[in-house]
Amino acid sequence: MTKSKITRQITTAFRRQGRSNCAVFEALSRKAMREIQQAKIRSLIGKNWMPKAIADEIVRIHGSLVYTEKTIAYYRQKYLRKRRGNAVKTRGRPRRNDVQVKIIRLRQEGTRVSIRRTAKLLKEPRMTVYRNMKALGGELDQVKMNPHVLTTAQKAVRIRLAGDLLLLLRDKKKWPRIITGDESWIYLNNFGKSEWLLPGEEPTIGSKKNFGDKKLLLIVFFSTSGIHYSEFLPEGEKVNAQVMCSVLSSISGVLKTDATHPIWVHMDNARPHRAKTTQNKRLELHIQEAPHPPYSPDLAPSDFYLFGYLKGAISGSCFSCFEEMQQRVTDEITNISPKILRSVFNNWIRRLENCISNGGEYVTDNT
């Protein structure tokens, strides 16, 4: 397991427990200390140091000992048995290598399914398949869903426009005047996908979001200096060219623009954003357009950061009215600091660079 995955798992677990940022940082620090001391212990065991001497050396270097002297002695004995060629004792039944061979052959044929389905195809017990999958280094992960199947021509356009956008973003003096934004639906009922239950508690009964669910459309535009525009449209209303013209007028009122101090607006390729009325209004206000590749939510800060953050913050909340929901979301938006927004723009640059280096393919958090 990579360091980034360990960090993400610990952070997610503590977030679910409601821990503060300080608690999450302390947990990551403890994990890092364990990794550092583990490496040192393995090094000293390889030099034939005794457990007491190893413990004293760790305390001398780090001031504290994560592992007990008894644990160090156990790992030393395990290391010595392995060096002498003796079989290392493991609990449970010995693993069957033929099951691992079957799993590898099945996956080479292109069959990547759940443990339950794999066990049914191999006619083996589920726990046997599970243990052998773990022995092969398998990990449970979510299937990555691409927003669109990109053609070769679309990848070429993504590379070209990503390069144009990089030229603009690499001049960090322009960041406060590069405005990016989008719109997204915010629902009254936001059932979480998972929850913790104490003994005697019943699980929450939720339902999938439907077209008729109560919701409002939120429009947000921001730069590294802060949130410049944030508004909920009235119930039932959607974004059109007239709404976008009003948004551009509000943005130009906050940030004065002229020939010597231009501003750039970055939006995706939705119809209201690209409408002729919207573009004429942008030219009238002397606002320049920041390029955006088509079919590229992975390269839009509103998609890869802002709305994901807001919906994660209200996940599990069921509001009684629109006023309560608007106040909660507004508070979350207000708490977004310019420091966080600067890190978002740095991540934006990294994503554009990865898009170009990967031949126009979609960019994920792991790339």
C-alpha positions as CSV (number, residue, x, y, z in Angstrom):
1,M,0.0,0.0,0.0
2,T,1.4,3.4,-1.0
3,K,2.0,6.2,1.4
4,S,-0.7,8.3,-0.1
5,K,-3.3,5.6,0.3
6,I,-2.3,5.0,3.9
7,T,-2.7,8.8,4.5
8,R,-6.0,8.9,2.7
9,Q,-7.4,5.9,4.7
10,I,-6.4,7.4,8.1
11,T,-7.8,10.8,7.2
12,T,-11.1,9.3,6.0
13,A,-11.5,7.2,9.1
14,F,-10.9,10.1,11.5
15,R,-13.2,12.4,9.4
16,R,-16.0,9.9,9.9
17,Q,-15.4,9.9,13.6
18,G,-15.7,13.7,13.6
19,R,-12.1,14.3,14.6
20,S,-10.6,17.8,14.3
21,N,-7.8,18.7,11.8
22,C,-5.4,18.6,14.8
23,A,-6.4,15.0,15.6
24,V,-6.0,13.9,12.0
25,F,-2.5,15.5,11.9
26,E,-1.5,13.8,15.1
27,A,-2.7,10.4,13.7
28,L,-0.7,10.9,10.6
29,S,2.3,11.9,12.7
30,R,2.0,8.8,14.8
31,K,1.8,6.6,11.7
32,A,4.9,8.3,10.2
33,M,6.8,7.7,13.5
34,R,5.8,4.0,13.4
35,E,7.1,3.7,9.8
36,I,10.4,5.5,10.7
37,Q,11.0,3.4,13.8
38,Q,10.1,0.2,11.9
39,A,12.8,0.9,9.3
40,K,15.3,1.6,12.1
41,I,14.4,-1.6,14.0
42,R,14.8,-3.7,10.8
43,S,18.2,-2.1,10.2
44,L,19.5,-2.8,13.7
45,I,18.1,-6.4,13.7
46,G,20.1,-7.0,10.5
47,K,23.2,-5.9,12.4
48,N,22.5,-8.5,15.2
49,W,21.6,-6.0,17.8
50,M,19.8,-7.3,20.9
51,P,16.2,-6.1,21.7
52,K,17.3,-4.1,24.8
53,A,20.0,-2.3,22.8
54,I,17.6,-1.6,19.9
55,A,15.0,-0.1,22.3
56,D,17.7,2.1,24.0
57,E,18.9,3.3,20.6
58,I,15.4,4.2,19.4
59,V,14.7,6.1,22.6
60,R,18.0,7.9,22.3
61,I,17.2,9.0,18.7
62,H,13.5,9.7,18.9
63,G,12.9,10.2,22.6
64,S,10.1,7.6,22.7
65,L,9.5,4.0,21.7
66,V,6.4,3.1,19.7
67,Y,7.0,-0.7,19.8
68,T,7.6,-2.6,23.1
69,E,10.9,-4.4,23.7
70,K,8.8,-7.7,23.6
71,T,7.6,-6.9,20.1
72,I,11.2,-6.1,19.0
73,A,12.3,-9.5,20.4
74,Y,9.5,-11.2,18.4
75,Y,10.5,-9.6,15.1
76,R,14.2,-10.5,15.9
77,Q,13.4,-14.1,16.3
78,K,11.3,-14.1,13.1
79,Y,14.2,-12.5,11.3
80,L,16.7,-15.1,12.6
81,R,14.4,-18.0,11.6
82,K,14.1,-16.6,8.1
83,R,17.8,-16.1,7.8
84,R,18.5,-19.7,8.9
85,G,16.1,-20.9,6.3
86,N,13.5,-22.1,8.7
87,A,9.8,-21.8,7.7
88,V,8.2,-18.7,9.3
89,K,5.2,-19.9,11.3
90,T,1.8,-18.4,10.2
91,R,-1.6,-18.9,11.7
92,G,-4.4,-20.9,10.1
93,R,-4.3,-23.4,7.3
94,P,-1.5,-23.2,4.7
95,R,-2.5,-21.3,1.6
96,R,-3.2,-23.2,-1.5
97,N,-1.1,-21.9,-4.4
98,D,-3.4,-23.5,-6.9
99,V,-6.2,-21.0,-5.9
100,Q,-3.9,-18.1,-6.5
101,V,-3.0,-19.5,-10.0
102,K,-6.7,-19.8,-10.8
103,I,-7.3,-16.2,-9.7
104,I,-4.5,-14.9,-11.8
105,R,-5.6,-16.9,-14.8
106,L,-9.2,-15.6,-14.4
107,R,-8.1,-12.0,-14.3
108,Q,-5.8,-12.5,-17.3
109,E,-8.9,-13.5,-19.2
110,G,-10.3,-10.1,-18.4
111,T,-12.7,-11.2,-15.6
112,R,-12.5,-8.6,-12.8
113,V,-15.4,-9.1,-10.5
114,S,-16.2,-9.3,-6.8
115,I,-14.9,-11.9,-4.3
116,R,-18.4,-13.5,-4.2
117,R,-18.5,-13.8,-8.0
118,T,-14.9,-15.0,-8.3
119,A,-15.6,-17.7,-5.7
120,K,-18.6,-18.8,-7.7
121,L,-16.6,-19.0,-10.9
122,L,-13.8,-20.9,-9.3
123,K,-16.1,-23.1,-7.2
124,E,-14.1,-22.3,-4.1
125,P,-15.2,-21.0,-0.7
126,R,-15.4,-17.2,-0.5
127,M,-13.0,-16.9,2.5
128,T,-10.5,-19.0,0.6
129,V,-10.7,-16.7,-2.4
130,Y,-10.5,-13.6,-0.1
131,R,-7.4,-14.8,1.7
132,N,-5.6,-15.7,-1.5
133,M,-6.6,-12.4,-3.1
134,K,-5.1,-10.6,-0.1
135,A,-2.0,-12.9,-0.3
136,L,-1.6,-11.7,-3.9
137,G,-1.6,-8.1,-2.7
138,G,-5.2,-7.4,-3.8
139,E,-7.0,-4.3,-2.3
140,L,-10.6,-3.3,-2.5
141,D,-11.1,-0.1,-4.5
142,Q,-13.8,1.8,-6.3
143,V,-14.3,1.5,-10.0
144,K,-13.2,4.7,-11.6
145,M,-15.9,6.2,-13.8
146,N,-14.9,8.5,-16.7
147,P,-17.3,11.2,-17.6
148,H,-16.9,10.6,-21.3
149,V,-15.2,8.2,-23.8
150,L,-12.6,10.5,-25.4
151,T,-11.8,10.1,-29.1
152,T,-8.3,10.7,-30.5
153,A,-9.4,14.1,-31.8
154,Q,-10.9,15.2,-28.5
155,K,-7.7,14.2,-26.7
156,A,-5.7,16.4,-29.1
157,V,-8.0,19.3,-28.4
158,R,-7.6,18.7,-24.6
159,I,-3.9,18.8,-25.0
160,R,-3.9,22.0,-27.0
161,L,-6.3,23.9,-24.8
162,A,-4.7,22.6,-21.6
163,G,-1.4,24.1,-22.9
164,D,-3.1,27.5,-23.6
165,L,-4.6,27.5,-20.1
166,L,-1.2,26.6,-18.6
167,L,0.4,29.6,-20.2
168,L,-2.1,31.8,-18.4
169,L,-2.0,30.1,-15.0
170,R,1.8,29.9,-14.7
171,D,1.9,33.7,-14.2
172,K,0.9,33.7,-10.6
173,K,0.6,37.5,-10.5
174,K,-2.6,37.0,-12.6
175,W,-4.2,34.5,-10.2
176,P,-6.3,37.1,-8.3
177,R,-7.9,38.2,-11.6
178,I,-8.6,34.7,-13.0
179,I,-12.2,33.9,-12.1
180,T,-13.4,30.3,-12.4
181,G,-16.9,29.0,-11.5
182,D,-19.9,26.9,-12.3
183,E,-23.3,25.9,-11.0
184,S,-24.6,22.7,-9.3
185,W,-27.7,21.4,-7.6
186,I,-27.9,21.4,-3.8
187,Y,-30.5,19.1,-2.3
188,L,-32.5,19.5,0.9
189,N,-32.0,15.8,1.8
190,N,-28.4,14.7,1.7
191,F,-28.2,11.1,2.9
192,G,-24.7,9.8,3.4
193,K,-23.5,6.6,1.8
194,S,-22.3,5.2,5.1
195,E,-22.9,5.9,8.8
196,W,-21.7,4.7,12.3
197,L,-24.3,3.0,14.5
198,L,-24.2,2.3,18.2
199,P,-25.8,-0.9,19.7
200,G,-29.6,-0.6,19.5
201,E,-29.6,2.0,16.8
202,E,-31.5,1.5,13.6
203,P,-29.9,2.5,10.2
204,T,-31.2,5.5,8.4
205,I,-33.5,4.7,5.5
206,G,-32.6,6.9,2.6
207,S,-33.5,6.9,-1.1
208,K,-31.9,7.7,-4.4
209,K,-32.1,11.3,-5.6
210,N,-35.0,11.8,-8.0
211,F,-35.8,14.5,-10.5
212,G,-38.6,15.9,-8.4
213,D,-36.5,16.2,-5.1
214,K,-36.4,19.6,-3.5
215,K,-33.3,21.4,-4.6
216,L,-31.8,24.7,-5.6
217,L,-29.2,25.7,-8.1
218,L,-26.0,27.2,-6.6
219,I,-23.7,29.4,-8.7
220,V,-20.2,30.1,-7.4
221,F,-17.3,32.0,-9.0
222,F,-13.9,32.4,-7.2
223,S,-10.3,33.3,-7.6
224,T,-7.3,32.9,-5.3
225,S,-8.3,36.1,-3.5
226,G,-11.6,34.7,-2.4
227,I,-15.2,34.0,-3.4
228,H,-16.4,36.7,-5.8
229,Y,-19.9,35.5,-6.5
230,S,-22.2,33.1,-4.8
231,E,-26.0,32.9,-5.3
232,F,-28.9,30.4,-5.1
233,L,-31.4,30.7,-7.9
234,P,-35.1,30.6,-6.9
235,E,-36.7,27.2,-6.7
236,G,-37.4,25.8,-10.2
237,E,-35.1,28.2,-12.0
238,K,-32.2,27.1,-14.1
239,V,-29.2,28.8,-15.6
240,N,-29.7,30.5,-19.0
241,A,-27.9,33.2,-21.0
242,Q,-29.7,36.0,-19.1
243,V,-28.6,34.7,-15.8
244,M,-25.0,34.4,-17.0
245,C,-25.1,38.0,-18.2
246,S,-26.1,39.1,-14.7
247,V,-23.4,37.0,-13.2
248,L,-20.7,38.5,-15.5
249,S,-22.0,42.0,-14.6
250,S,-21.7,41.3,-10.9
251,I,-18.1,39.9,-11.3
252,S,-17.0,43.0,-13.3
253,G,-18.5,45.2,-10.6
254,V,-16.3,43.5,-7.9
255,L,-13.1,43.4,-10.0
256,K,-12.8,46.5,-12.2
257,T,-11.4,45.7,-15.6
258,D,-9.7,47.8,-18.3
259,A,-7.1,47.4,-20.9
260,T,-4.2,47.5,-18.4
261,H,-5.9,45.4,-15.7
262,P,-7.9,42.7,-17.5
263,I,-9.8,39.8,-15.8
264,W,-10.3,36.3,-17.2
265,V,-13.3,34.2,-16.7
266,H,-13.0,30.4,-16.8
267,M,-16.2,28.4,-17.4
268,D,-17.0,25.0,-18.9
269,N,-18.7,24.5,-22.3
270,A,-22.3,24.4,-21.1
271,R,-24.8,26.1,-23.5
272,P,-25.6,29.1,-21.2
273,H,-21.8,29.8,-20.9
274,R,-21.2,29.6,-24.7
275,A,-24.4,31.3,-25.8
276,K,-24.0,34.3,-28.2
277,T,-25.7,36.6,-25.7
278,T,-23.3,35.6,-22.9
279,Q,-20.3,36.1,-25.1
280,N,-21.5,39.5,-26.3
281,K,-21.9,40.5,-22.7
282,R,-18.4,39.3,-21.9
283,L,-17.0,41.4,-24.7
284,E,-19.0,44.4,-23.7
285,L,-17.6,44.2,-20.1
286,H,-14.0,43.8,-21.5
287,I,-13.7,40.4,-19.8
288,Q,-11.3,38.0,-21.4
289,E,-12.0,34.3,-21.8
290,A,-9.9,31.6,-20.2
291,P,-9.9,28.5,-22.5
292,H,-11.5,25.2,-21.2
293,P,-11.2,21.9,-23.1
294,P,-14.5,20.1,-23.9
295,Y,-15.6,17.1,-21.9
296,S,-13.2,18.1,-19.1
297,P,-14.7,18.3,-15.6
298,D,-11.4,16.9,-14.3
299,L,-9.8,20.2,-15.4
300,A,-12.4,22.5,-13.8
301,P,-11.7,23.6,-10.2
302,S,-15.5,23.8,-9.5
303,D,-15.8,20.1,-10.3
304,F,-12.6,18.6,-8.9
305,Y,-12.7,20.7,-5.7
306,L,-15.4,23.2,-4.8
307,F,-18.7,21.3,-5.2
308,G,-17.2,18.1,-4.0
309,Y,-16.1,19.9,-0.9
310,L,-19.5,21.6,-0.3
311,K,-21.5,18.4,-0.8
312,G,-19.1,16.4,1.4
313,A,-19.6,19.1,4.1
314,I,-23.4,18.7,4.1
315,S,-23.4,15.0,3.5
316,G,-25.8,13.3,5.9
317,S,-27.7,16.6,6.6
318,C,-31.4,16.8,6.0
319,F,-32.6,20.4,6.0
320,S,-36.1,21.4,7.0
321,C,-36.3,24.4,4.6
322,F,-34.4,26.1,1.8
323,E,-33.4,29.0,4.2
324,E,-31.6,26.6,6.5
325,M,-29.8,24.9,3.6
326,Q,-28.7,28.2,2.1
327,Q,-27.3,29.4,5.4
328,R,-25.3,26.2,6.0
329,V,-23.9,26.2,2.5
330,T,-23.1,30.0,2.7
331,D,-21.2,29.4,6.0
332,E,-19.2,26.6,4.4
333,I,-18.3,28.9,1.4
334,T,-17.3,31.7,3.8
335,N,-14.9,29.4,5.6
336,I,-12.9,28.7,2.4
337,S,-9.7,30.8,2.8
338,P,-7.5,32.3,0.1
339,K,-4.8,29.9,1.2
340,I,-7.0,26.9,0.3
341,L,-7.9,28.5,-3.0
342,R,-4.2,29.0,-3.9
343,S,-3.6,25.3,-3.3
344,V,-6.6,24.6,-5.6
345,F,-4.9,26.6,-8.4
346,N,-1.6,24.8,-7.8
347,N,-3.6,21.5,-8.2
348,W,-5.2,22.9,-11.3
349,I,-1.8,23.4,-12.9
350,R,-0.7,19.9,-11.9
351,R,-3.8,18.4,-13.5
352,L,-3.2,20.4,-16.7
353,E,0.4,19.1,-16.8
354,N,-0.7,15.5,-16.2
355,C,-3.3,15.8,-19.0
356,I,-0.7,16.9,-21.5
357,S,1.9,14.3,-20.3
358,N,-0.8,11.5,-20.4
359,G,-1.7,12.2,-24.0
360,G,-5.0,13.9,-23.2
361,E,-6.4,11.1,-20.9
362,Y,-8.6,12.0,-18.0
363,V,-6.8,13.0,-14.8
364,T,-7.6,11.4,-11.5
365,D,-6.5,12.2,-7.9
366,N,-4.0,9.3,-8.1
367,T,-2.2,10.6,-11.3
